[in-house]
Amino acid sequence: MVGLMLIFVIVLLVIWAILAVVGFAIKGLVWLAIIGIILFLATLIIGIIRQAARKK
């Protein structure tokens, strides 16, 4: 179960990173880059919090 959640978080991080790169590559889609960065950071923070909660 933990492995499945970790894989899910990693996949989300990759998707958000791709969205950020595409947003910066296409000037008209800067909003896409901003959303990608926000979602990347949110997923990363949530993953860290959940991982820390499971260790307790």
Secondary structure, DSSP 8 states (H G I E B T S, - for coil): -HHHHHHHHHHHHHHHHHHHHHHHHSGGGHHHHHHHHHHHHHHHHHHHHHHHHHH-
